[in-house]
Amino acid sequence: MKLAHLADLHLGFRQYYRLTPNGVNQREADVAQAFGRAIDDLVQVEPDLILLAGDLFHSVRPTNAAILHAFNQLRRLRVELPGAEIIIVAGNHDTPRSVETGSILRLFEALGGIHVVATAITELVFDHLDLSVVCVPHAALMAGQSGISLPGLNRCKRILVTHGEIAGALSRESSNLEYGGALVEPGDLQVDSWDYVALGHYHVASKVATNAWYCGALEYVSTNPWGELLDEAREGRRGRKGWLLVQLEEELQVEFRPVPLARNLVDLEPIQGDGLGAADLDRVIAERVASVPDGIADNIVRQVVFDVPRPIARDMDQQQIREFKAKALHYNLDIRRPPTERTVGIGAPGRRQTLSELVSDYLSRRVLTAEVDRKELMSLAAEYMNEVEQDLLEE
C-alpha cells in the first residue's frame, strides 16, 4: 500500500510586501503554487491513502482565495484519484481557540471521500485496505487527551497521525520550531505499536524513529526560515521542501519527494565587521552578493554583518543596499552592533541591553489576554524592531 504524507501547507501565508500582477501577496502565491505542484506529483504517484497532518491553512480564518485554492486542489485529487482515501487532521493553525467558532476544514467533507478530524481522537477504519488510522488533532492534545488507544489488533496495518512537537526528539539549536504547538511525550505515541506514525508541526522532513516521520512543509512558512536551512543541511536536504511517499510493505520504505520552490532562500556567508570601515563593508557585501551563482533576483536573501558601530553603518552605501532590495524579492541586511559595555552610571559594569532586548524583556513580563500567544508576539516584535533598526540606518 502506498501512503502520501503531507503537512504544514499554511495556505494563505503572507510575507514581505511584493505583490503579483494580480495583486496577491507574492509569498502567498508561492505557497499556493507549491501545493499545486505537490498535487501534480500525487496524481502521478497514485497513492492509496493521503494524509494531511495539520496546518492546511495559516490561519483559523483563512482568506476566501486560500479557501478556494484548497477546495479546487482537493477536488482535483478527488477527480484524478477517485479511489484514494484522504484524511485531514487539524493542526494548531487550523484550530480556533473557541470551540464555538468551528473549523473551516469541515467544508472539504462536501467533496466526498475526505475525512476531517478537527477536535477529538478518532479512529478511521478502511476495510478495503485492511487499515486502521488513528487521528489525534491539535485540539485533542491541548485538551489533555494524551491516551492514544490502539486500534483493533485484527487490522493488518495500523497508522497514527498527529500534529505536535515530540518532546526531546528535535534539536532547538536553530530555534525554528513553530510556536503554539502541543508537546507530545514520546511514550504516548507507542511508536512500536504502529506500522507508521505521520507527524506534522516541524517544517523540516526528519525521522523521529524508523517508522515515525515529520514530512516537513512544502514552502518556507515559519518565523525563522534561516533556522530551517540549518536543520535541512543536517538532514542532507538544504533548500529542499517536499512530502513523503511511504510504502507499507513488509519492510517500510520512506521516500522524500521534493517539490520545486518558486524561489531560493540565500543565506550569505556572515561578515565580521570589526575594524572595517564603511567602504570596506560596502565592497565585501557586494562581493557576497556577486558570489550567488544565479544572482539574487527574485530570491529571499539575508546578509548578517557582526560588530558594526552605528556611525560606520550610517556611512555605508545606502544606494547599493536599495538596489539589492529592489532586485531581490526580499533582501535583509542584518547589521548587528558590537556589545555595549556599561562603565559608568548606576549599577555594576556590564553589557547594556539593546532596544530590541528591552522590548523583549518587557513583553516577557507583560500581562496578556488569553487569546494572545506570548512567544509569537515576542517573535513578531523582534522582527519589527529589526526592520526599524535597518530603516534608521538608511536615513
C-alpha angles and dihedrals in degrees: 000000000000119000126190115208119197133159146159098038092155094195110196093035111152130194138165123001106273115118131200119241086265092057097255121137105262095228091049087054091048092054092048090049091052091055091050091051091050090052089052089056093045091054090053094047095045101208121195093223131028119198123195102191101198144301099062086160131037092225137033086234103044122185121265089250092055092047092048092049092050091047093050094047094047090046088053089054090051092051097042096039105031093163097052121102114225123202125188118193118191119243129196093276090052095049121088117216090232118061090211090064093070128206126281087211090079088072092075094060085077089072091067126235092045116116117202122196110186111150119014137036106273134185117213118196123201109189095185089058094038085232140138121197120192112201122200112186125199092257091058092051092048090048089058096253091145096141101099107195119213119241123243109300091224088078114099095213128036126189132183122203123189142149119224149083115289105224112246094356098100131054116241091198093110094037092221100131113123116251121239099039124137118251113236122197111226091231091060091062094060087205096186091060095063135069089217137001114206112202133191135186102063109088098212121079105244142153118243093176134348090274100026122079145167106218094201127218129301093231140014101277103146131099090250112042090160089063089052090056089056092050092045089053089056089052091048093246105097111172094007127119129179148111138279128255109202124196109205098204132129086288113039114236122194120190125187109223110200121217115209112249122229090228141357130258107225117195103187121213108275119253124223103219099184108127095006123120125221094265091050091051091048090053096047092046091051090050091052091051092047090052093066104109098222097024129249097272111137092351131118109249136184128189116185117200118186131208102011116154115224095248091055091047091052091054094053120112102273092180090061091049091050090051091053090049092050092049099047124059084237128359116187116191099193104197113185120196123223116268109272117228119207109222102162138034130045119344135022122311114270147113115321117225118248120233090255091054092048091053091047092049091049093050091048089062103033118109109246133191117256096255094057116092105219096203093048091048092051091048091050091047091052090051092051093047090053091052091049091050091053092047091052091052091053095052 
